[in-house]
Amino acid sequence: MVDNQHIEFSDMEKLVIEQLKNGYSNREIGKILNFSAYAIKYHVAKIIRKTGAVNRINAVYKLTQIGYFKDSEQEMM
């Protein structure tokens, strides 16, 4: 299980995580954030490694399970 208090994400990783949550591909995230798909792939790989996930969907699932997105959801209210 991932422990939210012990994972630190860079600002770029945080931006990518928000787009992963929306289900976007590396290419789509790259267009949104004005980076190449290759740069996004690098950050996605770091996120997967930090969360101990097996893929991008599993990373979002793990982050959801530990409440990572609760703060961003409350900001929207």
Distance bins in CASP14 RR format, pairs under 12 A and 6 or more apart:
PFRMAT RR
TARGET T0000
AUTHOR 0000-0000-0000
RMODE 2
METHOD distances of the structure
MODEL  1
1 7 0 0 0 0 0 1 0 0 0 0 0
1 51 0 0 0 0 0 1 0 0 0 0 0
1 52 0 0 0 0 1 0 0 0 0 0 0
1 53 0 0 0 0 0 1 0 0 0 0 0
1 61 0 0 0 0 0 1 0 0 0 0 0
1 62 1 0 0 1 0 0 0 0 0 0 0
1 63 0 0 0 0 0 1 0 0 0 0 0
1 65 1 0 0 1 0 0 0 0 0 0 0
1 66 1 0 0 1 0 0 0 0 0 0 0
1 67 0 0 0 0 0 1 0 0 0 0 0
2 9 0 0 0 0 0 1 0 0 0 0 0
2 47 0 0 0 0 0 1 0 0 0 0 0
2 48 0 0 0 0 0 1 0 0 0 0 0
2 49 0 0 0 0 0 1 0 0 0 0 0
2 50 0 0 0 0 1 0 0 0 0 0 0
2 51 1 0 1 0 0 0 0 0 0 0 0
2 52 1 0 0 1 0 0 0 0 0 0 0
2 53 0 0 0 0 1 0 0 0 0 0 0
2 58 0 0 0 0 0 1 0 0 0 0 0
2 59 0 0 0 0 1 0 0 0 0 0 0
2 60 0 0 0 0 0 1 0 0 0 0 0
2 61 0 0 0 0 0 1 0 0 0 0 0
2 62 1 0 1 0 0 0 0 0 0 0 0
2 63 1 0 0 1 0 0 0 0 0 0 0
2 64 0 0 0 0 0 1 0 0 0 0 0
2 65 1 0 0 1 0 0 0 0 0 0 0
2 66 1 0 1 0 0 0 0 0 0 0 0
2 67 0 0 0 0 1 0 0 0 0 0 0
2 68 0 0 0 0 1 0 0 0 0 0 0
3 50 0 0 0 0 0 1 0 0 0 0 0
3 51 0 0 0 0 0 1 0 0 0 0 0
3 52 0 0 0 0 0 1 0 0 0 0 0
3 62 0 0 0 0 0 1 0 0 0 0 0
3 63 0 0 0 0 0 1 0 0 0 0 0
3 65 0 0 0 0 0 1 0 0 0 0 0
3 66 1 0 0 1 0 0 0 0 0 0 0
3 67 0 0 0 0 0 1 0 0 0 0 0
3 68 0 0 0 0 0 1 0 0 0 0 0
4 50 0 0 0 0 0 1 0 0 0 0 0
4 51 0 0 0 0 1 0 0 0 0 0 0
4 62 0 0 0 0 1 0 0 0 0 0 0
4 63 1 0 0 1 0 0 0 0 0 0 0
4 64 0 0 0 0 0 1 0 0 0 0 0
4 65 0 0 0 0 1 0 0 0 0 0 0
4 66 1 0 1 0 0 0 0 0 0 0 0
4 67 1 0 0 1 0 0 0 0 0 0 0
4 68 1 0 1 0 0 0 0 0 0 0 0
4 69 0 0 0 0 0 1 0 0 0 0 0
4 70 0 0 0 0 1 0 0 0 0 0 0
4 71 0 0 0 0 0 1 0 0 0 0 0
5 66 0 0 0 0 1 0 0 0 0 0 0
5 67 0 0 0 0 0 1 0 0 0 0 0
5 68 0 0 0 0 0 1 0 0 0 0 0
6 50 0 0 0 0 1 0 0 0 0 0 0
6 51 0 0 0 0 0 1 0 0 0 0 0
6 66 0 0 0 0 0 1 0 0 0 0 0
7 13 0 0 0 0 1 0 0 0 0 0 0
7 14 0 0 0 0 0 1 0 0 0 0 0
7 17 0 0 0 0 0 1 0 0 0 0 0
7 46 0 0 0 0 0 1 0 0 0 0 0
7 47 0 0 0 0 1 0 0 0 0 0 0
7 48 0 0 0 0 0 1 0 0 0 0 0
7 49 0 0 0 0 0 1 0 0 0 0 0
7 50 1 0 1 0 0 0 0 0 0 0 0
7 51 1 0 0 1 0 0 0 0 0 0 0
7 52 0 0 0 0 1 0 0 0 0 0 0
7 53 0 0 0 0 0 1 0 0 0 0 0
7 59 0 0 0 0 0 1 0 0 0 0 0
7 62 0 0 0 0 1 0 0 0 0 0 0
7 63 0 0 0 0 1 0 0 0 0 0 0
7 66 0 0 0 0 1 0 0 0 0 0 0
7 67 0 0 0 0 0 1 0 0 0 0 0
7 68 0 0 0 0 1 0 0 0 0 0 0
8 14 0 0 0 0 0 1 0 0 0 0 0
8 46 0 0 0 0 0 1 0 0 0 0 0
8 47 0 0 0 0 0 1 0 0 0 0 0
8 50 0 0 0 0 1 0 0 0 0 0 0
8 51 0 0 0 0 0 1 0 0 0 0 0
9 15 0 0 0 0 1 0 0 0 0 0 0
9 16 0 0 0 0 1 0 0 0 0 0 0
9 17 1 0 0 1 0 0 0 0 0 0 0
9 18 0 0 0 0 0 1 0 0 0 0 0
9 20 0 0 0 0 0 1 0 0 0 0 0
9 43 0 0 0 0 1 0 0 0 0 0 0
9 44 0 0 0 0 0 1 0 0 0 0 0
9 46 0 0 0 0 1 0 0 0 0 0 0
9 47 1 0 0 1 0 0 0 0 0 0 0
9 49 0 0 0 0 0 1 0 0 0 0 0
9 50 1 0 0 1 0 0 0 0 0 0 0
9 51 0 0 0 0 1 0 0 0 0 0 0
9 59 0 0 0 0 0 1 0 0 0 0 0
9 63 0 0 0 0 1 0 0 0 0 0 0
9 68 0 0 0 0 1 0 0 0 0 0 0
10 16 0 0 0 0 1 0 0 0 0 0 0
10 17 0 0 0 0 0 1 0 0 0 0 0
10 42 0 0 0 0 0 1 0 0 0 0 0
10 43 1 0 0 1 0 0 0 0 0 0 0
10 46 0 0 0 0 1 0 0 0 0 0 0
10 47 0 0 0 0 1 0 0 0 0 0 0
10 50 0 0 0 0 0 1 0 0 0 0 0
11 17 0 0 0 0 0 1 0 0 0 0 0
11 18 0 0 0 0 0 1 0 0 0 0 0
11 33 0 0 0 0 0 1 0 0 0 0 0
11 43 0 0 0 0 0 1 0 0 0 0 0
12 18 0 0 0 0 0 1 0 0 0 0 0
12 19 0 0 0 0 0 1 0 0 0 0 0
12 29 0 0 0 0 0 1 0 0 0 0 0
12 30 0 0 0 0 0 1 0 0 0 0 0
12 33 1 0 0 1 0 0 0 0 0 0 0
12 34 0 0 0 0 0 1 0 0 0 0 0
12 35 0 0 0 0 1 0 0 0 0 0 0
12 39 0 0 0 0 1 0 0 0 0 0 0
12 40 0 0 0 0 1 0 0 0 0 0 0
12 42 0 0 0 0 1 0 0 0 0 0 0
12 43 1 0 1 0 0 0 0 0 0 0 0
12 44 0 0 0 0 0 1 0 0 0 0 0
12 46 0 0 0 0 1 0 0 0 0 0 0
12 47 0 0 0 0 0 1 0 0 0 0 0
13 19 0 0 0 0 0 1 0 0 0 0 0
13 20 0 0 0 0 1 0 0 0 0 0 0
13 29 0 0 0 0 0 1 0 0 0 0 0
13 33 0 0 0 0 0 1 0 0 0 0 0
13 39 0 0 0 0 0 1 0 0 0 0 0
13 40 0 0 0 0 0 1 0 0 0 0 0
13 42 0 0 0 0 0 1 0 0 0 0 0
13 43 1 0 1 0 0 0 0 0 0 0 0
13 44 0 0 0 0 1 0 0 0 0 0 0
13 45 0 0 0 0 0 1 0 0 0 0 0
13 46 1 0 0 1 0 0 0 0 0 0 0
13 47 1 0 1 0 0 0 0 0 0 0 0
13 48 0 0 0 0 0 1 0 0 0 0 0
13 49 0 0 0 0 0 1 0 0 0 0 0
13 50 1 0 0 1 0 0 0 0 0 0 0
13 51 0 0 0 0 0 1 0 0 0 0 0
13 59 0 0 0 0 0 1 0 0 0 0 0
13 63 0 0 0 0 0 1 0 0 0 0 0
13 68 0 0 0 0 0 1 0 0 0 0 0
14 20 0 0 0 0 0 1 0 0 0 0 0
14 21 0 0 0 0 0 1 0 0 0 0 0
14 33 0 0 0 0 0 1 0 0 0 0 0
14 43 0 0 0 0 1 0 0 0 0 0 0
14 46 0 0 0 0 0 1 0 0 0 0 0
14 47 0 0 0 0 1 0 0 0 0 0 0
14 50 0 0 0 0 0 1 0 0 0 0 0
14 63 0 0 0 0 0 1 0 0 0 0 0
14 68 0 0 0 0 1 0 0 0 0 0 0
14 69 0 0 0 0 0 1 0 0 0 0 0
14 71 0 0 0 0 0 1 0 0 0 0 0
14 72 0 0 0 0 1 0 0 0 0 0 0
15 21 0 0 0 0 0 1 0 0 0 0 0
15 22 0 0 0 0 0 1 0 0 0 0 0
15 24 0 0 0 0 0 1 0 0 0 0 0
15 29 0 0 0 0 1 0 0 0 0 0 0
15 30 0 0 0 0 0 1 0 0 0 0 0
15 32 0 0 0 0 1 0 0 0 0 0 0
15 33 1 0 1 0 0 0 0 0 0 0 0
15 34 0 0 0 0 0 1 0 0 0 0 0
15 35 0 0 0 0 1 0 0 0 0 0 0
15 39 0 0 0 0 0 1 0 0 0 0 0
15 40 0 0 0 0 1 0 0 0 0 0 0
15 43 0 0 0 0 1 0 0 0 0 0 0
15 44 0 0 0 0 0 1 0 0 0 0 0
15 47 0 0 0 0 0 1 0 0 0 0 0
15 72 0 0 0 0 0 1 0 0 0 0 0
16 22 0 0 0 0 0 1 0 0 0 0 0
16 23 0 0 0 0 0 1 0 0 0 0 0
16 24 0 0 0 0 1 0 0 0 0 0 0
16 25 0 0 0 0 0 1 0 0 0 0 0
16 26 0 0 0 0 1 0 0 0 0 0 0
16 28 0 0 0 0 0 1 0 0 0 0 0
16 29 1 0 0 1 0 0 0 0 0 0 0
16 30 0 0 0 0 1 0 0 0 0 0 0
16 32 0 0 0 0 1 0 0 0 0 0 0
16 33 1 0 0 1 0 0 0 0 0 0 0
16 35 0 0 0 0 1 0 0 0 0 0 0
16 37 0 0 0 0 0 1 0 0 0 0 0
16 39 0 0 0 0 1 0 0 0 0 0 0
16 40 1 0 0 1 0 0 0 0 0 0 0
16 41 0 0 0 0 1 0 0 0 0 0 0
16 42 0 0 0 0 1 0 0 0 0 0 0
16 43 1 0 1 0 0 0 0 0 0 0 0
16 44 1 0 0 1 0 0 0 0 0 0 0
16 45 0 0 0 0 0 1 0 0 0 0 0
16 46 0 0 0 0 1 0 0 0 0 0 0
16 47 1 0 0 1 0 0 0 0 0 0 0
16 48 0 0 0 0 0 1 0 0 0 0 0
16 50 0 0 0 0 0 1 0 0 0 0 0
16 56 0 0 0 0 1 0 0 0 0 0 0
16 59 0 0 0 0 0 1 0 0 0 0 0
16 60 0 0 0 0 0 1 0 0 0 0 0
16 63 0 0 0 0 0 1 0 0 0 0 0
17 23 0 0 0 0 0 1 0 0 0 0 0
17 24 0 0 0 0 0 1 0 0 0 0 0
17 29 0 0 0 0 0 1 0 0 0 0 0
17 33 0 0 0 0 0 1 0 0 0 0 0
17 40 0 0 0 0 0 1 0 0 0 0 0
17 43 0 0 0 0 1 0 0 0 0 0 0
17 44 0 0 0 0 1 0 0 0 0 0 0
17 46 0 0 0 0 0 1 0 0 0 0 0
17 47 1 0 0 1 0 0 0 0 0 0 0
17 48 0 0 0 0 0 1 0 0 0 0 0
17 50 0 0 0 0 0 1 0 0 0 0 0
17 51 0 0 0 0 1 0 0 0 0 0 0
17 53 0 0 0 0 0 1 0 0 0 0 0
17 56 0 0 0 0 1 0 0 0 0 0 0
17 59 1 0 0 1 0 0 0 0 0 0 0
17 60 1 0 0 1 0 0 0 0 0 0 0
17 62 0 0 0 0 0 1 0 0 0 0 0
17 63 1 0 0 1 0 0 0 0 0 0 0
17 64 0 0 0 0 0 1 0 0 0 0 0
17 68 1 0 0 1 0 0 0 0 0 0 0
17 69 0 0 0 0 1 0 0 0 0 0 0
17 71 0 0 0 0 0 1 0 0 0 0 0
17 72 0 0 0 0 1 0 0 0 0 0 0
18 24 0 0 0 0 1 0 0 0 0 0 0
18 29 0 0 0 0 1 0 0 0 0 0 0
18 32 0 0 0 0 1 0 0 0 0 0 0
18 33 0 0 0 0 1 0 0 0 0 0 0
18 43 0 0 0 0 0 1 0 0 0 0 0
18 47 0 0 0 0 0 1 0 0 0 0 0
18 60 0 0 0 0 0 1 0 0 0 0 0
18 63 0 0 0 0 0 1 0 0 0 0 0
18 68 0 0 0 0 0 1 0 0 0 0 0
18 69 0 0 0 0 1 0 0 0 0 0 0
18 71 0 0 0 0 0 1 0 0 0 0 0
18 72 1 0 0 1 0 0 0 0 0 0 0
18 73 0 0 0 0 0 1 0 0 0 0 0
18 75 0 0 0 0 0 1 0 0 0 0 0
18 76 0 0 0 0 0 1 0 0 0 0 0
19 25 0 0 0 0 1 0 0 0 0 0 0
19 26 0 0 0 0 1 0 0 0 0 0 0
19 27 0 0 0 0 0 1 0 0 0 0 0
19 28 1 0 0 1 0 0 0 0 0 0 0
19 29 1 0 1 0 0 0 0 0 0 0 0
19 30 0 0 0 0 1 0 0 0 0 0 0
19 31 0 0 0 0 0 1 0 0 0 0 0
19 32 1 0 0 1 0 0 0 0 0 0 0
19 33 1 0 0 1 0 0 0 0 0 0 0
19 35 0 0 0 0 0 1 0 0 0 0 0
19 40 0 0 0 0 1 0 0 0 0 0 0
19 43 0 0 0 0 0 1 0 0 0 0 0
19 44 0 0 0 0 1 0 0 0 0 0 0
19 47 0 0 0 0 0 1 0 0 0 0 0
19 56 0 0 0 0 0 1 0 0 0 0 0
19 60 0 0 0 0 0 1 0 0 0 0 0
19 72 0 0 0 0 0 1 0 0 0 0 0
20 26 0 0 0 0 1 0 0 0 0 0 0
20 28 0 0 0 0 0 1 0 0 0 0 0
20 29 1 0 0 1 0 0 0 0 0 0 0
20 30 0 0 0 0 0 1 0 0 0 0 0
20 32 0 0 0 0 0 1 0 0 0 0 0
20 33 0 0 0 0 0 1 0 0 0 0 0
20 40 0 0 0 0 1 0 0 0 0 0 0
20 41 0 0 0 0 0 1 0 0 0 0 0
20 43 0 0 0 0 1 0 0 0 0 0 0
20 44 1 0 0 1 0 0 0 0 0 0 0
20 45 0 0 0 0 0 1 0 0 0 0 0
20 46 0 0 0 0 0 1 0 0 0 0 0
20 47 1 0 0 1 0 0 0 0 0 0 0
20 48 0 0 0 0 1 0 0 0 0 0 0
20 51 0 0 0 0 0 1 0 0 0 0 0
20 53 0 0 0 0 0 1 0 0 0 0 0
20 55 0 0 0 0 0 1 0 0 0 0 0
20 56 1 0 1 0 0 0 0 0 0 0 0
20 57 0 0 0 0 1 0 0 0 0 0 0
20 58 0 0 0 0 0 1 0 0 0 0 0
20 59 1 0 0 1 0 0 0 0 0 0 0
20 60 1 0 1 0 0 0 0 0 0 0 0
20 61 0 0 0 0 0 1 0 0 0 0 0
20 62 0 0 0 0 0 1 0 0 0 0 0
20 63 0 0 0 0 1 0 0 0 0 0 0
20 64 0 0 0 0 0 1 0 0 0 0 0
20 68 0 0 0 0 0 1 0 0 0 0 0
20 69 0 0 0 0 0 1 0 0 0 0 0
21 29 0 0 0 0 0 1 0 0 0 0 0
21 47 0 0 0 0 0 1 0 0 0 0 0
21 56 0 0 0 0 0 1 0 0 0 0 0
21 57 0 0 0 0 0 1 0 0 0 0 0
21 59 0 0 0 0 1 0 0 0 0 0 0
21 60 1 0 1 0 0 0 0 0 0 0 0
21 61 0 0 0 0 0 1 0 0 0 0 0
21 62 0 0 0 0 0 1 0 0 0 0 0
21 63 1 0 0 1 0 0 0 0 0 0 0
21 64 1 0 0 1 0 0 0 0 0 0 0
21 67 0 0 0 0 0 1 0 0 0 0 0
21 68 0 0 0 0 1 0 0 0 0 0 0
21 69 1 0 0 1 0 0 0 0 0 0 0
21 72 0 0 0 0 1 0 0 0 0 0 0
21 73 0 0 0 0 0 1 0 0 0 0 0
22 28 0 0 0 0 1 0 0 0 0 0 0
22 29 0 0 0 0 1 0 0 0 0 0 0
22 32 0 0 0 0 1 0 0 0 0 0 0
22 56 0 0 0 0 0 1 0 0 0 0 0
22 60 0 0 0 0 1 0 0 0 0 0 0
22 69 0 0 0 0 0 1 0 0 0 0 0
22 72 0 0 0 0 0 1 0 0 0 0 0
23 29 0 0 0 0 1 0 0 0 0 0 0
23 32 0 0 0 0 0 1 0 0 0 0 0
23 44 0 0 0 0 0 1 0 0 0 0 0
23 56 0 0 0 0 1 0 0 0 0 0 0
23 57 0 0 0 0 1 0 0 0 0 0 0
23 59 0 0 0 0 0 1 0 0 0 0 0
23 60 1 0 0 1 0 0 0 0 0 0 0
24 30 0 0 0 0 1 0 0 0 0 0 0
24 31 0 0 0 0 1 0 0 0 0 0 0
24 32 1 0 0 1 0 0 0 0 0 0 0
24 33 0 0 0 0 1 0 0 0 0 0 0
24 37 0 0 0 0 0 1 0 0 0 0 0
24 40 0 0 0 0 1 0 0 0 0 0 0
24 44 0 0 0 0 0 1 0 0 0 0 0
24 56 0 0 0 0 1 0 0 0 0 0 0
24 60 0 0 0 0 0 1 0 0 0 0 0
25 31 0 0 0 0 1 0 0 0 0 0 0
25 32 0 0 0 0 0 1 0 0 0 0 0
25 37 1 0 0 1 0 0 0 0 0 0 0
25 40 0 0 0 0 1 0 0 0 0 0 0
25 41 0 0 0 0 0 1 0 0 0 0 0
25 44 0 0 0 0 1 0 0 0 0 0 0
25 56 0 0 0 0 1 0 0 0 0 0 0
26 32 0 0 0 0 0 1 0 0 0 0 0
26 33 0 0 0 0 0 1 0 0 0 0 0
26 35 0 0 0 0 1 0 0 0 0 0 0
26 36 0 0 0 0 1 0 0 0 0 0 0
26 37 1 0 1 0 0 0 0 0 0 0 0
26 38 1 0 0 1 0 0 0 0 0 0 0
26 39 0 0 0 0 1 0 0 0 0 0 0
26 40 1 0 1 0 0 0 0 0 0 0 0
26 41 1 0 1 0 0 0 0 0 0 0 0
26 42 0 0 0 0 1 0 0 0 0 0 0
26 43 0 0 0 0 1 0 0 0 0 0 0
26 44 1 0 0 1 0 0 0 0 0 0 0
26 45 0 0 0 0 0 1 0 0 0 0 0
26 47 0 0 0 0 0 1 0 0 0 0 0
26 56 0 0 0 0 1 0 0 0 0 0 0
27 33 0 0 0 0 0 1 0 0 0 0 0
27 35 0 0 0 0 0 1 0 0 0 0 0
27 36 0 0 0 0 1 0 0 0 0 0 0
27 37 1 0 1 0 0 0 0 0 0 0 0
27 38 0 0 0 0 1 0 0 0 0 0 0
27 39 0 0 0 0 0 1 0 0 0 0 0
27 40 1 0 0 1 0 0 0 0 0 0 0
27 41 0 0 0 0 1 0 0 0 0 0 0
27 44 0 0 0 0 0 1 0 0 0 0 0
28 35 0 0 0 0 0 1 0 0 0 0 0
28 37 0 0 0 0 1 0 0 0 0 0 0
28 40 0 0 0 0 1 0 0 0 0 0 0
29 35 1 0 0 1 0 0 0 0 0 0 0
29 36 0 0 0 0 0 1 0 0 0 0 0
29 37 1 0 0 1 0 0 0 0 0 0 0
29 38 0 0 0 0 0 1 0 0 0 0 0
29 39 0 0 0 0 1 0 0 0 0 0 0
29 40 1 0 1 0 0 0 0 0 0 0 0
29 41 0 0 0 0 1 0 0 0 0 0 0
29 42 0 0 0 0 0 1 0 0 0 0 0
29 43 0 0 0 0 1 0 0 0 0 0 0
29 44 0 0 0 0 1 0 0 0 0 0 0
29 47 0 0 0 0 0 1 0 0 0 0 0
29 56 0 0 0 0 0 1 0 0 0 0 0
30 36 1 0 0 1 0 0 0 0 0 0 0
30 37 1 0 1 0 0 0 0 0 0 0 0
30 38 0 0 0 0 1 0 0 0 0 0 0
30 39 1 0 0 1 0 0 0 0 0 0 0
30 40 1 0 1 0 0 0 0 0 0 0 0
30 41 0 0 0 0 1 0 0 0 0 0 0
30 42 0 0 0 0 0 1 0 0 0 0 0
30 43 0 0 0 0 1 0 0 0 0 0 0
30 44 0 0 0 0 0 1 0 0 0 0 0
31 37 0 0 0 0 1 0 0 0 0 0 0
31 39 0 0 0 0 0 1 0 0 0 0 0
31 40 0 0 0 0 1 0 0 0 0 0 0
32 40 0 0 0 0 1 0 0 0 0 0 0
33 39 0 0 0 0 1 0 0 0 0 0 0
33 40 1 0 0 1 0 0 0 0 0 0 0
33 43 0 0 0 0 1 0 0 0 0 0 0
33 44 0 0 0 0 0 1 0 0 0 0 0
34 40 0 0 0 0 0 1 0 0 0 0 0
35 41 0 0 0 0 0 1 0 0 0 0 0
35 42 0 0 0 0 1 0 0 0 0 0 0
35 43 0 0 0 0 1 0 0 0 0 0 0
35 44 0 0 0 0 0 1 0 0 0 0 0
36 42 0 0 0 0 1 0 0 0 0 0 0
36 43 0 0 0 0 0 1 0 0 0 0 0
37 43 0 0 0 0 0 1 0 0 0 0 0
37 44 0 0 0 0 1 0 0 0 0 0 0
38 44 0 0 0 0 0 1 0 0 0 0 0
38 45 0 0 0 0 0 1 0 0 0 0 0
39 45 0 0 0 0 0 1 0 0 0 0 0
39 46 0 0 0 0 0 1 0 0 0 0 0
40 46 0 0 0 0 0 1 0 0 0 0 0
40 47 0 0 0 0 0 1 0 0 0 0 0
40 56 0 0 0 0 0 1 0 0 0 0 0
41 47 0 0 0 0 0 1 0 0 0 0 0
41 48 0 0 0 0 0 1 0 0 0 0 0
41 56 0 0 0 0 1 0 0 0 0 0 0
42 48 0 0 0 0 0 1 0 0 0 0 0
42 49 0 0 0 0 0 1 0 0 0 0 0
43 49 0 0 0 0 0 1 0 0 0 0 0
43 50 0 0 0 0 0 1 0 0 0 0 0
43 56 0 0 0 0 0 1 0 0 0 0 0
43 59 0 0 0 0 0 1 0 0 0 0 0
44 50 0 0 0 0 0 1 0 0 0 0 0
44 51 0 0 0 0 0 1 0 0 0 0 0
44 53 0 0 0 0 0 1 0 0 0 0 0
44 55 0 0 0 0 1 0 0 0 0 0 0
44 56 1 0 1 0 0 0 0 0 0 0 0
44 57 0 0 0 0 0 1 0 0 0 0 0
44 58 0 0 0 0 0 1 0 0 0 0 0
44 59 1 0 0 1 0 0 0 0 0 0 0
44 60 0 0 0 0 0 1 0 0 0 0 0
45 51 0 0 0 0 0 1 0 0 0 0 0
45 52 0 0 0 0 0 1 0 0 0 0 0
45 53 0 0 0 0 0 1 0 0 0 0 0
45 55 0 0 0 0 0 1 0 0 0 0 0
45 56 0 0 0 0 1 0 0 0 0 0 0
45 59 0 0 0 0 0 1 0 0 0 0 0
46 52 0 0 0 0 0 1 0 0 0 0 0
46 53 0 0 0 0 0 1 0 0 0 0 0
46 56 0 0 0 0 0 1 0 0 0 0 0
46 59 0 0 0 0 0 1 0 0 0 0 0
47 53 1 0 0 1 0 0 0 0 0 0 0
47 55 0 0 0 0 0 1 0 0 0 0 0
47 56 1 0 0 1 0 0 0 0 0 0 0
47 57 0 0 0 0 0 1 0 0 0 0 0
47 58 0 0 0 0 0 1 0 0 0 0 0
47 59 1 0 1 0 0 0 0 0 0 0 0
47 60 0 0 0 0 1 0 0 0 0 0 0
47 62 0 0 0 0 0 1 0 0 0 0 0
47 63 0 0 0 0 1 0 0 0 0 0 0
47 68 0 0 0 0 0 1 0 0 0 0 0
48 54 1 0 0 1 0 0 0 0 0 0 0
48 55 1 0 0 1 0 0 0 0 0 0 0
48 56 1 0 0 1 0 0 0 0 0 0 0
48 57 0 0 0 0 1 0 0 0 0 0 0
48 58 1 0 0 1 0 0 0 0 0 0 0
48 59 1 0 1 0 0 0 0 0 0 0 0
48 60 0 0 0 0 0 1 0 0 0 0 0
48 61 0 0 0 0 0 1 0 0 0 0 0
48 62 0 0 0 0 1 0 0 0 0 0 0
48 63 0 0 0 0 0 1 0 0 0 0 0
49 55 0 0 0 0 0 1 0 0 0 0 0
49 56 0 0 0 0 0 1 0 0 0 0 0
49 58 0 0 0 0 0 1 0 0 0 0 0
49 59 0 0 0 0 1 0 0 0 0 0 0
50 59 0 0 0 0 1 0 0 0 0 0 0
50 62 0 0 0 0 1 0 0 0 0 0 0
50 63 0 0 0 0 1 0 0 0 0 0 0
50 68 0 0 0 0 0 1 0 0 0 0 0
51 57 0 0 0 0 0 1 0 0 0 0 0
51 58 1 0 0 1 0 0 0 0 0 0 0
51 59 1 0 1 0 0 0 0 0 0 0 0
51 60 0 0 0 0 1 0 0 0 0 0 0
51 61 0 0 0 0 1 0 0 0 0 0 0
51 62 1 0 1 0 0 0 0 0 0 0 0
51 63 1 0 0 1 0 0 0 0 0 0 0
51 64 0 0 0 0 0 1 0 0 0 0 0
51 65 0 0 0 0 0 1 0 0 0 0 0
51 66 0 0 0 0 1 0 0 0 0 0 0
51 68 0 0 0 0 1 0 0 0 0 0 0
52 58 0 0 0 0 1 0 0 0 0 0 0
52 59 1 0 0 1 0 0 0 0 0 0 0
52 61 0 0 0 0 0 1 0 0 0 0 0
52 62 1 0 0 1 0 0 0 0 0 0 0
52 63 0 0 0 0 0 1 0 0 0 0 0
52 66 0 0 0 0 0 1 0 0 0 0 0
53 59 1 1 0 0 0 0 0 0 0 0 0
53 60 0 0 0 0 1 0 0 0 0 0 0
53 61 1 0 0 1 0 0 0 0 0 0 0
53 62 1 0 1 0 0 0 0 0 0 0 0
53 63 0 0 0 0 1 0 0 0 0 0 0
53 64 0 0 0 0 0 1 0 0 0 0 0
53 65 0 0 0 0 0 1 0 0 0 0 0
53 66 0 0 0 0 0 1 0 0 0 0 0
54 60 0 0 0 0 0 1 0 0 0 0 0
54 61 0 0 0 0 0 1 0 0 0 0 0
54 62 0 0 0 0 1 0 0 0 0 0 0
55 61 0 0 0 0 1 0 0 0 0 0 0
55 62 0 0 0 0 0 1 0 0 0 0 0
56 62 0 0 0 0 0 1 0 0 0 0 0
56 63 0 0 0 0 0 1 0 0 0 0 0
57 63 0 0 0 0 0 1 0 0 0 0 0
57 64 0 0 0 0 0 1 0 0 0 0 0
58 64 0 0 0 0 0 1 0 0 0 0 0
58 65 0 0 0 0 0 1 0 0 0 0 0
59 65 0 0 0 0 0 1 0 0 0 0 0
59 66 0 0 0 0 0 1 0 0 0 0 0
59 68 0 0 0 0 1 0 0 0 0 0 0
60 66 0 0 0 0 0 1 0 0 0 0 0
60 67 0 0 0 0 0 1 0 0 0 0 0
60 68 0 0 0 0 1 0 0 0 0 0 0
60 69 0 0 0 0 1 0 0 0 0 0 0
61 67 0 0 0 0 0 1 0 0 0 0 0
61 68 0 0 0 0 0 1 0 0 0 0 0
61 69 0 0 0 0 0 1 0 0 0 0 0
62 68 0 0 0 0 1 0 0 0 0 0 0
62 69 0 0 0 0 0 1 0 0 0 0 0
63 69 1 0 0 1 0 0 0 0 0 0 0
63 70 0 0 0 0 0 1 0 0 0 0 0
63 71 0 0 0 0 0 1 0 0 0 0 0
63 72 0 0 0 0 0 1 0 0 0 0 0
64 70 0 0 0 0 1 0 0 0 0 0 0
64 72 0 0 0 0 0 1 0 0 0 0 0
64 73 0 0 0 0 0 1 0 0 0 0 0
67 73 0 0 0 0 1 0 0 0 0 0 0
67 74 0 0 0 0 0 1 0 0 0 0 0
69 75 0 0 0 0 0 1 0 0 0 0 0
69 76 0 0 0 0 0 1 0 0 0 0 0
70 76 0 0 0 0 0 1 0 0 0 0 0
70 77 0 0 0 0 0 1 0 0 0 0 0
71 77 0 0 0 0 0 1 0 0 0 0 0
END
